[in-house]
């Protein structure tokens, strides 16, 4: 089926209303895109936050009367003063197949691969984690996830207990199990993330070694390894909680941190953790060390 789309310049305050207006004129699909590549902090579960400059994209069947759409939108209060838009004809493609082309197996370190389930693994003798893009964060393509995966791959995890703090898709915990960990505990504030972690662990045949908890339900324990790939502010605020999950002599890695935030995060941990030189990929960093 052929499609046509309209791209409309919006703000954080107007994006929702413009989406509603598009639905009013028969738009079957609306998406939001960051207009200027501005980082946005992680929302709480159920919270929706947009960028200061957001592009709202409405997708219509190619036969839809787009002139009528434009005339309707011009009359809406959010767009009366400024209405910047662009209409584009989309090539008729198998969009599911096109989307799948964007994801390929990725290697981390010497032996760890993250592979989409629809592709053959490049090296059957390697440590292979099968993970498809989904609703929960974490496919290995983001620099913060990559930094943590390479760190885990460099450790000897044989027989160890690992905590994946802010587990998202479960990618780090599942990789840890495949790399030899005996037990992994995934913690997240979002039940959807816990469900995704369990589902992905089942697909990889390691669900019996993964436990998941909301923070208020987690048991007491001390792990050999803790990895927390969240964001700078919660890493600062929860430093005592995260350190408390780790046994003396245990390994800690923190990510989800921009380079300019690294020092402020590190100073919250250095009183109890001997930190190693900060690892950086692009604008993101990993802070790791050993608990005293």
C-alpha atoms as an extended CHARMM CRD file, in Angstrom:
* protein
*
       292  EXT
         1         1  UNK       CA              0.0000000000        0.0000000000        0.0000000000  PROA      1               0.0000000000
         2         2  UNK       CA              1.2330000000        3.5190000000       -0.8410000000  PROA      2               0.0000000000
         3         3  UNK       CA              1.3430000000        6.1380000000        1.9020000000  PROA      3               0.0000000000
         4         4  UNK       CA              1.6940000000        9.8860000000        2.3000000000  PROA      4               0.0000000000
         5         5  UNK       CA              2.8850000000       11.7160000000        5.3930000000  PROA      5               0.0000000000
         6         6  UNK       CA              2.6740000000       15.2140000000        6.8040000000  PROA      6               0.0000000000
         7         7  UNK       CA              5.4520000000       16.5270000000        9.0450000000  PROA      7               0.0000000000
         8         8  UNK       CA              4.4390000000       19.3670000000       11.3700000000  PROA      8               0.0000000000
         9         9  UNK       CA              6.7200000000       21.4760000000       13.5360000000  PROA      9               0.0000000000
        10        10  UNK       CA              5.5080000000       21.4990000000       17.1470000000  PROA      10              0.0000000000
        11        11  UNK       CA              6.6270000000       22.2090000000       20.7110000000  PROA      11              0.0000000000
        12        12  UNK       CA              6.4670000000       20.1850000000       23.8940000000  PROA      12              0.0000000000
        13        13  UNK       CA              3.2450000000       22.0500000000       24.7450000000  PROA      13              0.0000000000
        14        14  UNK       CA              1.4740000000       21.5850000000       21.3990000000  PROA      14              0.0000000000
        15        15  UNK       CA              2.5650000000       18.0980000000       20.2520000000  PROA      15              0.0000000000
        16        16  UNK       CA             -0.2700000000       16.2020000000       21.9490000000  PROA      16              0.0000000000
        17        17  UNK       CA             -2.9750000000       18.5380000000       20.6550000000  PROA      17              0.0000000000
        18        18  UNK       CA             -1.6360000000       18.3560000000       17.0880000000  PROA      18              0.0000000000
        19        19  UNK       CA             -1.6610000000       14.5690000000       17.3320000000  PROA      19              0.0000000000
        20        20  UNK       CA             -5.3220000000       14.6970000000       18.3770000000  PROA      20              0.0000000000
        21        21  UNK       CA             -6.1640000000       16.9830000000       15.4470000000  PROA      21              0.0000000000
        22        22  UNK       CA             -4.5260000000       14.5560000000       13.0280000000  PROA      22              0.0000000000
        23        23  UNK       CA             -6.5770000000       11.7160000000       14.4450000000  PROA      23              0.0000000000
        24        24  UNK       CA             -9.7060000000       13.8440000000       14.0070000000  PROA      24              0.0000000000
        25        25  UNK       CA             -9.0930000000       13.9560000000       10.2320000000  PROA      25              0.0000000000
        26        26  UNK       CA             -8.5640000000       10.2200000000        9.8420000000  PROA      26              0.0000000000
        27        27  UNK       CA             -4.8480000000        9.7880000000       10.4710000000  PROA      27              0.0000000000
        28        28  UNK       CA             -4.2440000000        6.0960000000       11.3580000000  PROA      28              0.0000000000
        29        29  UNK       CA             -0.7120000000        6.6080000000       12.7380000000  PROA      29              0.0000000000
        30        30  UNK       CA              1.0420000000        9.4920000000       14.5100000000  PROA      30              0.0000000000
        31        31  UNK       CA              4.6780000000        9.4950000000       15.6150000000  PROA      31              0.0000000000
        32        32  UNK       CA              6.8430000000       12.0610000000       17.3910000000  PROA      32              0.0000000000
        33        33  UNK       CA             10.4460000000       12.8440000000       16.4940000000  PROA      33              0.0000000000
        34        34  UNK       CA             13.0860000000       15.0250000000       18.1030000000  PROA      34              0.0000000000
        35        35  UNK       CA             13.5970000000       17.9850000000       15.7540000000  PROA      35              0.0000000000
        36        36  UNK       CA             17.0720000000       18.9450000000       16.9840000000  PROA      36              0.0000000000
        37        37  UNK       CA             18.6280000000       15.7930000000       18.5000000000  PROA      37              0.0000000000
        38        38  UNK       CA             18.1850000000       17.0280000000       22.0750000000  PROA      38              0.0000000000
        39        39  UNK       CA             18.7110000000       14.4820000000       24.9050000000  PROA      39              0.0000000000
        40        40  UNK       CA             15.6530000000       13.9130000000       27.0850000000  PROA      40              0.0000000000
        41        41  UNK       CA             15.8240000000       12.4890000000       30.5760000000  PROA      41              0.0000000000
        42        42  UNK       CA             14.1320000000        9.1870000000       31.3370000000  PROA      42              0.0000000000
        43        43  UNK       CA             10.4150000000        9.6330000000       32.2280000000  PROA      43              0.0000000000
        44        44  UNK       CA              8.7420000000        7.8810000000       35.0940000000  PROA      44              0.0000000000
        45        45  UNK       CA              6.4400000000        4.9420000000       34.2420000000  PROA      45              0.0000000000
        46        46  UNK       CA              3.2770000000        6.2610000000       32.6040000000  PROA      46              0.0000000000
        47        47  UNK       CA              4.7630000000        9.7340000000       32.0650000000  PROA      47              0.0000000000
        48        48  UNK       CA              5.0320000000       11.0800000000       28.5160000000  PROA      48              0.0000000000
        49        49  UNK       CA              7.5510000000       13.8340000000       27.7910000000  PROA      49              0.0000000000
        50        50  UNK       CA              8.3180000000       15.5020000000       24.4750000000  PROA      50              0.0000000000
        51        51  UNK       CA             11.2450000000       17.5350000000       23.2160000000  PROA      51              0.0000000000
        52        52  UNK       CA             11.1650000000       21.3530000000       23.2790000000  PROA      52              0.0000000000
        53        53  UNK       CA             11.1030000000       21.2040000000       19.4800000000  PROA      53              0.0000000000
        54        54  UNK       CA              9.1530000000       18.1720000000       18.3160000000  PROA      54              0.0000000000
        55        55  UNK       CA              8.2070000000       17.0400000000       14.8280000000  PROA      55              0.0000000000
        56        56  UNK       CA              4.7680000000       15.4170000000       14.6770000000  PROA      56              0.0000000000
        57        57  UNK       CA              4.4170000000       13.0170000000       11.7480000000  PROA      57              0.0000000000
        58        58  UNK       CA              0.9990000000       11.9090000000       10.5240000000  PROA      58              0.0000000000
        59        59  UNK       CA              0.7410000000        8.9560000000        8.1520000000  PROA      59              0.0000000000
        60        60  UNK       CA             -2.1780000000        8.6930000000        5.7030000000  PROA      60              0.0000000000
        61        61  UNK       CA             -3.1730000000        6.4350000000        2.8360000000  PROA      61              0.0000000000
        62        62  UNK       CA             -1.9970000000        7.9470000000       -0.4510000000  PROA      62              0.0000000000
        63        63  UNK       CA             -5.5850000000        8.5610000000       -1.5970000000  PROA      63              0.0000000000
        64        64  UNK       CA             -6.4040000000       10.7440000000        1.4100000000  PROA      64              0.0000000000
        65        65  UNK       CA             -7.3870000000       14.3770000000        0.7050000000  PROA      65              0.0000000000
        66        66  UNK       CA             -4.3390000000       16.1390000000        2.1520000000  PROA      66              0.0000000000
        67        67  UNK       CA             -5.5780000000       19.5970000000        1.1520000000  PROA      67              0.0000000000
        68        68  UNK       CA             -8.5550000000       19.0890000000        3.4290000000  PROA      68              0.0000000000
        69        69  UNK       CA             -6.1820000000       18.0130000000        6.2110000000  PROA      69              0.0000000000
        70        70  UNK       CA             -4.1010000000       21.1800000000        5.7940000000  PROA      70              0.0000000000
        71        71  UNK       CA             -7.1680000000       23.4490000000        5.7700000000  PROA      71              0.0000000000
        72        72  UNK       CA             -8.4760000000       21.8240000000        8.9440000000  PROA      72              0.0000000000
        73        73  UNK       CA             -5.1530000000       22.1110000000       10.7480000000  PROA      73              0.0000000000
        74        74  UNK       CA             -4.7850000000       25.7980000000        9.8260000000  PROA      74              0.0000000000
        75        75  UNK       CA             -7.8870000000       26.5740000000       11.8660000000  PROA      75              0.0000000000
        76        76  UNK       CA             -6.6830000000       24.9120000000       15.0690000000  PROA      76              0.0000000000
        77        77  UNK       CA             -5.5710000000       27.2690000000       17.8720000000  PROA      77              0.0000000000
        78        78  UNK       CA             -2.1580000000       25.5870000000       18.2670000000  PROA      78              0.0000000000
        79        79  UNK       CA             -1.3550000000       26.2140000000       14.5840000000  PROA      79              0.0000000000
        80        80  UNK       CA             -3.1470000000       29.4710000000       13.7210000000  PROA      80              0.0000000000
        81        81  UNK       CA             -0.1080000000       31.6800000000       14.3150000000  PROA      81              0.0000000000
        82        82  UNK       CA              2.6120000000       29.3150000000       13.0630000000  PROA      82              0.0000000000
        83        83  UNK       CA              1.9700000000       26.3380000000       10.8340000000  PROA      83              0.0000000000
        84        84  UNK       CA              5.1240000000       24.8270000000        9.3420000000  PROA      84              0.0000000000
        85        85  UNK       CA              4.4950000000       21.5700000000        7.5320000000  PROA      85              0.0000000000
        86        86  UNK       CA              5.8010000000       19.3520000000        4.7710000000  PROA      86              0.0000000000
        87        87  UNK       CA              3.9140000000       16.6750000000        2.8250000000  PROA      87              0.0000000000
        88        88  UNK       CA              5.8930000000       13.7280000000        1.4730000000  PROA      88              0.0000000000
        89        89  UNK       CA              4.9540000000       10.7770000000       -0.7110000000  PROA      89              0.0000000000
        90        90  UNK       CA              6.3780000000        7.5240000000        0.6570000000  PROA      90              0.0000000000
        91        91  UNK       CA              7.6600000000        4.7760000000       -1.5780000000  PROA      91              0.0000000000
        92        92  UNK       CA              5.5440000000        1.6410000000       -1.5380000000  PROA      92              0.0000000000
        93        93  UNK       CA              7.6900000000       -0.8900000000        0.3530000000  PROA      93              0.0000000000
        94        94  UNK       CA              7.4630000000       -3.8700000000        2.6240000000  PROA      94              0.0000000000
        95        95  UNK       CA              8.0030000000       -1.6500000000        5.6780000000  PROA      95              0.0000000000
        96        96  UNK       CA              8.4340000000       -4.5260000000        8.1300000000  PROA      96              0.0000000000
        97        97  UNK       CA             11.2690000000       -5.9150000000        6.0140000000  PROA      97              0.0000000000
        98        98  UNK       CA             12.8040000000       -2.4430000000        5.6420000000  PROA      98              0.0000000000
        99        99  UNK       CA             12.7410000000       -1.9580000000        9.4160000000  PROA      99              0.0000000000
       100       100  UNK       CA             14.3660000000       -5.3260000000       10.0080000000  PROA      100             0.0000000000
       101       101  UNK       CA             17.2660000000       -4.3730000000        7.7160000000  PROA      101             0.0000000000
       102       102  UNK       CA             18.3500000000       -1.7570000000       10.2720000000  PROA      102             0.0000000000
       103       103  UNK       CA             19.3540000000       -4.3980000000       12.8040000000  PROA      103             0.0000000000
       104       104  UNK       CA             22.3760000000       -6.6470000000       12.3720000000  PROA      104             0.0000000000
       105       105  UNK       CA             24.3800000000       -8.8300000000       14.8060000000  PROA      105             0.0000000000
       106       106  UNK       CA             26.8090000000       -6.7620000000       16.9020000000  PROA      106             0.0000000000
       107       107  UNK       CA             29.9840000000       -8.0690000000       18.5230000000  PROA      107             0.0000000000
       108       108  UNK       CA             31.1860000000       -6.8990000000       21.9510000000  PROA      108             0.0000000000
       109       109  UNK       CA             34.6860000000       -7.7650000000       23.0510000000  PROA      109             0.0000000000
       110       110  UNK       CA             36.1690000000      -11.0770000000       21.9130000000  PROA      110             0.0000000000
       111       111  UNK       CA             33.2510000000      -13.5070000000       22.2210000000  PROA      111             0.0000000000
       112       112  UNK       CA             29.8810000000      -11.8420000000       22.8320000000  PROA      112             0.0000000000
       113       113  UNK       CA             27.3050000000      -11.2430000000       20.0750000000  PROA      113             0.0000000000
       114       114  UNK       CA             23.8560000000       -9.6520000000       20.2850000000  PROA      114             0.0000000000
       115       115  UNK       CA             21.7380000000      -11.0070000000       17.4150000000  PROA      115             0.0000000000
       116       116  UNK       CA             18.1850000000      -10.3100000000       16.1710000000  PROA      116             0.0000000000
       117       117  UNK       CA             16.1620000000      -13.5190000000       16.1640000000  PROA      117             0.0000000000
       118       118  UNK       CA             15.4400000000      -13.3860000000       12.4140000000  PROA      118             0.0000000000
       119       119  UNK       CA             19.1390000000      -13.6190000000       11.4820000000  PROA      119             0.0000000000
       120       120  UNK       CA             21.6190000000      -16.4810000000       11.7450000000  PROA      120             0.0000000000
       121       121  UNK       CA             24.2970000000      -16.0350000000       14.3940000000  PROA      121             0.0000000000
       122       122  UNK       CA             27.6710000000      -15.1430000000       12.8140000000  PROA      122             0.0000000000
       123       123  UNK       CA             29.6230000000      -17.4820000000       15.1010000000  PROA      123             0.0000000000
       124       124  UNK       CA             27.7830000000      -20.4640000000       16.6340000000  PROA      124             0.0000000000
       125       125  UNK       CA             30.7270000000      -21.1150000000       18.9740000000  PROA      125             0.0000000000
       126       126  UNK       CA             30.5720000000      -17.6000000000       20.4740000000  PROA      126             0.0000000000
       127       127  UNK       CA             28.3880000000      -16.3440000000       23.3400000000  PROA      127             0.0000000000
       128       128  UNK       CA             25.1950000000      -15.3900000000       21.5070000000  PROA      128             0.0000000000
       129       129  UNK       CA             22.2930000000      -13.4140000000       22.9770000000  PROA      129             0.0000000000
       130       130  UNK       CA             19.1580000000      -13.3350000000       20.8130000000  PROA      130             0.0000000000
       131       131  UNK       CA             17.3570000000      -10.0500000000       21.3390000000  PROA      131             0.0000000000
       132       132  UNK       CA             14.7980000000       -8.2410000000       19.1970000000  PROA      132             0.0000000000
       133       133  UNK       CA             14.0220000000       -4.5080000000       19.4060000000  PROA      133             0.0000000000
       134       134  UNK       CA             11.0110000000       -3.9550000000       21.6480000000  PROA      134             0.0000000000
       135       135  UNK       CA              9.2780000000       -1.5890000000       24.0350000000  PROA      135             0.0000000000
       136       136  UNK       CA             11.8820000000       -1.7710000000       26.8000000000  PROA      136             0.0000000000
       137       137  UNK       CA             15.2120000000       -0.0280000000       26.4300000000  PROA      137             0.0000000000
       138       138  UNK       CA             18.3010000000       -1.9950000000       25.4510000000  PROA      138             0.0000000000
       139       139  UNK       CA             19.2930000000       -3.6360000000       22.1720000000  PROA      139             0.0000000000
       140       140  UNK       CA             23.0560000000       -3.0700000000       22.2370000000  PROA      140             0.0000000000
       141       141  UNK       CA             23.0040000000       -0.2930000000       19.6480000000  PROA      141             0.0000000000
       142       142  UNK       CA             23.2330000000        2.5450000000       22.1690000000  PROA      142             0.0000000000
       143       143  UNK       CA             26.6950000000        3.5440000000       23.3820000000  PROA      143             0.0000000000
       144       144  UNK       CA             25.7980000000        3.1270000000       27.0680000000  PROA      144             0.0000000000
       145       145  UNK       CA             24.6280000000       -0.4600000000       26.5500000000  PROA      145             0.0000000000
       146       146  UNK       CA             27.6830000000       -1.2080000000       24.4250000000  PROA      146             0.0000000000
       147       147  UNK       CA             30.0220000000        0.1290000000       27.1360000000  PROA      147             0.0000000000
       148       148  UNK       CA             28.3840000000       -2.1320000000       29.7220000000  PROA      148             0.0000000000
       149       149  UNK       CA             28.3770000000       -5.1980000000       27.4740000000  PROA      149             0.0000000000
       150       150  UNK       CA             32.0930000000       -4.8490000000       26.7230000000  PROA      150             0.0000000000
       151       151  UNK       CA             32.7810000000       -4.4730000000       30.4410000000  PROA      151             0.0000000000
       152       152  UNK       CA             30.7870000000       -7.6010000000       31.3110000000  PROA      152             0.0000000000
       153       153  UNK       CA             32.5360000000       -9.5460000000       28.5470000000  PROA      153             0.0000000000
       154       154  UNK       CA             35.9130000000       -8.6040000000       30.0390000000  PROA      154             0.0000000000
       155       155  UNK       CA             35.0850000000      -10.0940000000       33.4750000000  PROA      155             0.0000000000
       156       156  UNK       CA             35.2160000000      -13.6760000000       34.7010000000  PROA      156             0.0000000000
       157       157  UNK       CA             31.5750000000      -14.1230000000       35.7070000000  PROA      157             0.0000000000
       158       158  UNK       CA             31.7430000000      -17.8670000000       36.2740000000  PROA      158             0.0000000000
       159       159  UNK       CA             29.4810000000      -18.8330000000       39.1820000000  PROA      159             0.0000000000
       160       160  UNK       CA             28.8680000000      -15.2180000000       40.2360000000  PROA      160             0.0000000000
       161       161  UNK       CA             25.7700000000      -13.2890000000       41.2650000000  PROA      161             0.0000000000
       162       162  UNK       CA             25.1000000000      -10.2220000000       39.1090000000  PROA      162             0.0000000000
       163       163  UNK       CA             22.6400000000       -7.3640000000       39.6070000000  PROA      163             0.0000000000
       164       164  UNK       CA             21.2600000000       -5.5700000000       36.5500000000  PROA      164             0.0000000000
       165       165  UNK       CA             19.9840000000       -2.3470000000       38.1250000000  PROA      165             0.0000000000
       166       166  UNK       CA             17.4790000000       -0.7270000000       35.7510000000  PROA      166             0.0000000000
       167       167  UNK       CA             17.2670000000       -3.8970000000       33.6890000000  PROA      167             0.0000000000
       168       168  UNK       CA             15.0680000000       -2.6180000000       30.8170000000  PROA      168             0.0000000000
       169       169  UNK       CA             15.0370000000       -5.3430000000       28.1670000000  PROA      169             0.0000000000
       170       170  UNK       CA             17.2420000000       -7.6050000000       30.2960000000  PROA      170             0.0000000000
       171       171  UNK       CA             20.0750000000       -7.4800000000       27.7740000000  PROA      171             0.0000000000
       172       172  UNK       CA             22.8460000000       -6.9950000000       30.3470000000  PROA      172             0.0000000000
       173       173  UNK       CA             21.5750000000       -9.6500000000       32.7350000000  PROA      173             0.0000000000
       174       174  UNK       CA             21.0240000000      -12.2020000000       29.9670000000  PROA      174             0.0000000000
       175       175  UNK       CA             24.4970000000      -11.5130000000       28.5940000000  PROA      175             0.0000000000
       176       176  UNK       CA             25.9270000000      -12.0040000000       32.0910000000  PROA      176             0.0000000000
       177       177  UNK       CA             24.2380000000      -15.4180000000       32.3920000000  PROA      177             0.0000000000
       178       178  UNK       CA             25.5150000000      -16.4520000000       28.9700000000  PROA      178             0.0000000000
       179       179  UNK       CA             28.9860000000      -15.3150000000       30.0580000000  PROA      179             0.0000000000
       180       180  UNK       CA             28.9120000000      -17.6560000000       33.0530000000  PROA      180             0.0000000000
       181       181  UNK       CA             27.0020000000      -15.9290000000       35.8690000000  PROA      181             0.0000000000
       182       182  UNK       CA             25.1490000000      -18.3550000000       38.1330000000  PROA      182             0.0000000000
       183       183  UNK       CA             22.3980000000      -15.9430000000       39.2120000000  PROA      183             0.0000000000
       184       184  UNK       CA             21.1960000000      -12.5840000000       37.8660000000  PROA      184             0.0000000000
       185       185  UNK       CA             18.8380000000      -10.2290000000       39.6570000000  PROA      185             0.0000000000
       186       186  UNK       CA             17.0890000000       -7.6530000000       37.5060000000  PROA      186             0.0000000000
       187       187  UNK       CA             15.6710000000       -4.5530000000       39.2120000000  PROA      187             0.0000000000
       188       188  UNK       CA             13.5140000000       -1.9270000000       37.5260000000  PROA      188             0.0000000000
       189       189  UNK       CA             10.8380000000        0.6020000000       38.4930000000  PROA      189             0.0000000000
       190       190  UNK       CA              8.7420000000       -0.3460000000       35.4430000000  PROA      190             0.0000000000
       191       191  UNK       CA              6.8030000000       -3.6220000000       35.4690000000  PROA      191             0.0000000000
       192       192  UNK       CA              6.8660000000       -3.6140000000       31.6660000000  PROA      192             0.0000000000
       193       193  UNK       CA             10.6690000000       -3.7730000000       31.7860000000  PROA      193             0.0000000000
       194       194  UNK       CA             10.5460000000       -6.7440000000       34.1600000000  PROA      194             0.0000000000
       195       195  UNK       CA              8.1080000000       -8.5270000000       31.8500000000  PROA      195             0.0000000000
       196       196  UNK       CA             10.3840000000       -7.8400000000       28.8550000000  PROA      196             0.0000000000
       197       197  UNK       CA             13.4050000000       -9.1640000000       30.7570000000  PROA      197             0.0000000000
       198       198  UNK       CA             11.6170000000      -12.4060000000       31.5990000000  PROA      198             0.0000000000
       199       199  UNK       CA             10.3570000000      -12.8190000000       28.0390000000  PROA      199             0.0000000000
       200       200  UNK       CA             13.8310000000      -12.2770000000       26.5700000000  PROA      200             0.0000000000
       201       201  UNK       CA             15.3920000000      -14.6270000000       29.1230000000  PROA      201             0.0000000000
       202       202  UNK       CA             12.9150000000      -17.3420000000       28.1160000000  PROA      202             0.0000000000
       203       203  UNK       CA             13.8200000000      -16.8550000000       24.4480000000  PROA      203             0.0000000000
       204       204  UNK       CA             17.4600000000      -17.3580000000       25.3680000000  PROA      204             0.0000000000
       205       205  UNK       CA             16.8280000000      -20.3890000000       27.5580000000  PROA      205             0.0000000000
       206       206  UNK       CA             18.1260000000      -18.7600000000       30.7530000000  PROA      206             0.0000000000
       207       207  UNK       CA             14.9110000000      -17.8020000000       32.5720000000  PROA      207             0.0000000000
       208       208  UNK       CA             15.6640000000      -20.1790000000       35.4560000000  PROA      208             0.0000000000
       209       209  UNK       CA             18.7360000000      -18.0960000000       36.3580000000  PROA      209             0.0000000000
       210       210  UNK       CA             17.0200000000      -14.6860000000       36.2280000000  PROA      210             0.0000000000
       211       211  UNK       CA             15.0110000000      -13.1070000000       39.0420000000  PROA      211             0.0000000000
       212       212  UNK       CA             13.2880000000       -9.7480000000       38.5770000000  PROA      212             0.0000000000
       213       213  UNK       CA             11.9650000000       -7.3130000000       41.1840000000  PROA      213             0.0000000000
       214       214  UNK       CA             10.4600000000       -3.9010000000       41.6090000000  PROA      214             0.0000000000
       215       215  UNK       CA             12.6780000000       -1.9690000000       44.0590000000  PROA      215             0.0000000000
       216       216  UNK       CA             10.1300000000       -2.2080000000       46.8650000000  PROA      216             0.0000000000
       217       217  UNK       CA              9.9940000000       -6.0050000000       46.5390000000  PROA      217             0.0000000000
       218       218  UNK       CA             13.6570000000       -6.9290000000       46.1790000000  PROA      218             0.0000000000
       219       219  UNK       CA             15.2040000000       -9.2460000000       48.8090000000  PROA      219             0.0000000000
       220       220  UNK       CA             18.3820000000       -8.5240000000       50.7410000000  PROA      220             0.0000000000
       221       221  UNK       CA             21.6040000000       -9.8050000000       49.1790000000  PROA      221             0.0000000000
       222       222  UNK       CA             25.1650000000       -8.8360000000       48.2700000000  PROA      222             0.0000000000
       223       223  UNK       CA             26.1950000000       -9.4280000000       44.6680000000  PROA      223             0.0000000000
       224       224  UNK       CA             29.6080000000      -10.0440000000       43.1330000000  PROA      224             0.0000000000
       225       225  UNK       CA             28.8710000000       -7.6830000000       40.2340000000  PROA      225             0.0000000000
       226       226  UNK       CA             26.4750000000       -4.7420000000       39.8790000000  PROA      226             0.0000000000
       227       227  UNK       CA             25.8270000000       -2.9320000000       36.5880000000  PROA      227             0.0000000000
       228       228  UNK       CA             23.5510000000        0.1190000000       36.5360000000  PROA      228             0.0000000000
       229       229  UNK       CA             22.8460000000        1.5760000000       33.1090000000  PROA      229             0.0000000000
       230       230  UNK       CA             20.3020000000        4.2800000000       33.9330000000  PROA      230             0.0000000000
       231       231  UNK       CA             20.9340000000        8.0620000000       34.0240000000  PROA      231             0.0000000000
       232       232  UNK       CA             23.1930000000       10.4600000000       35.9140000000  PROA      232             0.0000000000
       233       233  UNK       CA             20.6080000000       11.9140000000       38.2960000000  PROA      233             0.0000000000
       234       234  UNK       CA             19.2720000000        8.6000000000       39.6660000000  PROA      234             0.0000000000
       235       235  UNK       CA             22.8370000000        7.2740000000       39.8410000000  PROA      235             0.0000000000
       236       236  UNK       CA             23.7320000000       10.2240000000       42.0720000000  PROA      236             0.0000000000
       237       237  UNK       CA             20.5770000000        9.9990000000       44.1780000000  PROA      237             0.0000000000
       238       238  UNK       CA             20.7210000000        6.2080000000       44.6120000000  PROA      238             0.0000000000
       239       239  UNK       CA             24.4510000000        5.8370000000       45.1960000000  PROA      239             0.0000000000
       240       240  UNK       CA             24.0960000000        4.3250000000       48.6750000000  PROA      240             0.0000000000
       241       241  UNK       CA             21.3830000000        1.9170000000       47.4670000000  PROA      241             0.0000000000
       242       242  UNK       CA             23.5040000000        0.7540000000       44.5200000000  PROA      242             0.0000000000
       243       243  UNK       CA             26.6940000000        0.4220000000       46.5750000000  PROA      243             0.0000000000
       244       244  UNK       CA             24.6960000000       -1.4980000000       49.1940000000  PROA      244             0.0000000000
       245       245  UNK       CA             23.8550000000       -4.1900000000       46.6380000000  PROA      245             0.0000000000
       246       246  UNK       CA             27.5470000000       -5.0030000000       46.1510000000  PROA      246             0.0000000000
       247       247  UNK       CA             29.7380000000       -7.2430000000       48.3090000000  PROA      247             0.0000000000
       248       248  UNK       CA             33.1810000000       -6.0540000000       49.4040000000  PROA      248             0.0000000000
       249       249  UNK       CA             35.6220000000       -6.6130000000       46.5640000000  PROA      249             0.0000000000
       250       250  UNK       CA             32.7550000000       -6.7140000000       44.0770000000  PROA      250             0.0000000000
       251       251  UNK       CA             32.8100000000       -5.0770000000       40.6430000000  PROA      251             0.0000000000
       252       252  UNK       CA             30.6160000000       -2.0610000000       39.8270000000  PROA      252             0.0000000000
       253       253  UNK       CA             29.8230000000       -0.3710000000       36.5020000000  PROA      253             0.0000000000
       254       254  UNK       CA             27.6910000000        2.7520000000       36.0050000000  PROA      254             0.0000000000
       255       255  UNK       CA             26.5090000000        4.1120000000       32.6710000000  PROA      255             0.0000000000
       256       256  UNK       CA             23.8150000000        6.2540000000       31.0780000000  PROA      256             0.0000000000
       257       257  UNK       CA             26.1140000000        9.1690000000       31.8950000000  PROA      257             0.0000000000
       258       258  UNK       CA             27.1960000000       11.9750000000       29.5650000000  PROA      258             0.0000000000
       259       259  UNK       CA             30.8690000000       12.9220000000       29.6000000000  PROA      259             0.0000000000
       260       260  UNK       CA             30.1780000000       16.2710000000       31.2700000000  PROA      260             0.0000000000
       261       261  UNK       CA             28.2810000000       14.4720000000       34.0650000000  PROA      261             0.0000000000
       262       262  UNK       CA             30.9920000000       11.9120000000       34.7880000000  PROA      262             0.0000000000
       263       263  UNK       CA             32.8020000000       13.7370000000       37.6010000000  PROA      263             0.0000000000
       264       264  UNK       CA             29.6040000000       14.5440000000       39.4990000000  PROA      264             0.0000000000
       265       265  UNK       CA             28.5520000000       10.8740000000       39.3730000000  PROA      265             0.0000000000
       266       266  UNK       CA             32.0130000000        9.5140000000       40.2060000000  PROA      266             0.0000000000
       267       267  UNK       CA             32.3260000000       11.6880000000       43.3190000000  PROA      267             0.0000000000
       268       268  UNK       CA             29.1940000000       10.0210000000       44.7530000000  PROA      268             0.0000000000
       269       269  UNK       CA             30.9000000000        6.6020000000       44.6480000000  PROA      269             0.0000000000
       270       270  UNK       CA             34.6010000000        7.1810000000       45.1970000000  PROA      270             0.0000000000
       271       271  UNK       CA             34.2760000000        7.1270000000       48.9990000000  PROA      271             0.0000000000
       272       272  UNK       CA             33.4500000000        3.4010000000       48.8550000000  PROA      272             0.0000000000
       273       273  UNK       CA             34.6020000000        2.2820000000       45.4040000000  PROA      273             0.0000000000
       274       274  UNK       CA             38.1170000000        2.3380000000       43.9420000000  PROA      274             0.0000000000
       275       275  UNK       CA             37.3660000000        3.7520000000       40.5110000000  PROA      275             0.0000000000
       276       276  UNK       CA             39.2680000000        2.9580000000       37.3320000000  PROA      276             0.0000000000
       277       277  UNK       CA             39.8370000000        5.4200000000       34.4520000000  PROA      277             0.0000000000
       278       278  UNK       CA             36.5510000000        6.4280000000       32.8500000000  PROA      278             0.0000000000
       279       279  UNK       CA             35.7060000000        4.6980000000       29.5520000000  PROA      279             0.0000000000
       280       280  UNK       CA             34.0880000000        6.8630000000       26.8800000000  PROA      280             0.0000000000
       281       281  UNK       CA             32.2320000000        6.2060000000       23.6240000000  PROA      281             0.0000000000
       282       282  UNK       CA             31.0450000000        9.2930000000       21.7930000000  PROA      282             0.0000000000
       283       283  UNK       CA             29.4050000000       11.5980000000       24.3390000000  PROA      283             0.0000000000
       284       284  UNK       CA             28.6480000000        8.7590000000       26.7860000000  PROA      284             0.0000000000
       285       285  UNK       CA             30.8310000000        7.2220000000       29.5100000000  PROA      285             0.0000000000
       286       286  UNK       CA             31.1150000000        4.2120000000       31.7990000000  PROA      286             0.0000000000
       287       287  UNK       CA             32.3710000000        4.5600000000       35.3550000000  PROA      287             0.0000000000
       288       288  UNK       CA             33.5850000000        1.3170000000       36.9420000000  PROA      288             0.0000000000
       289       289  UNK       CA             35.5910000000        0.1090000000       39.8890000000  PROA      289             0.0000000000
       290       290  UNK       CA             35.8620000000       -2.2750000000       42.8520000000  PROA      290             0.0000000000
       291       291  UNK       CA             34.1080000000       -1.8350000000       46.1910000000  PROA      291             0.0000000000
       292       292  UNK       CA             36.5500000000       -1.2940000000       49.0510000000  PROA      292             0.0000000000
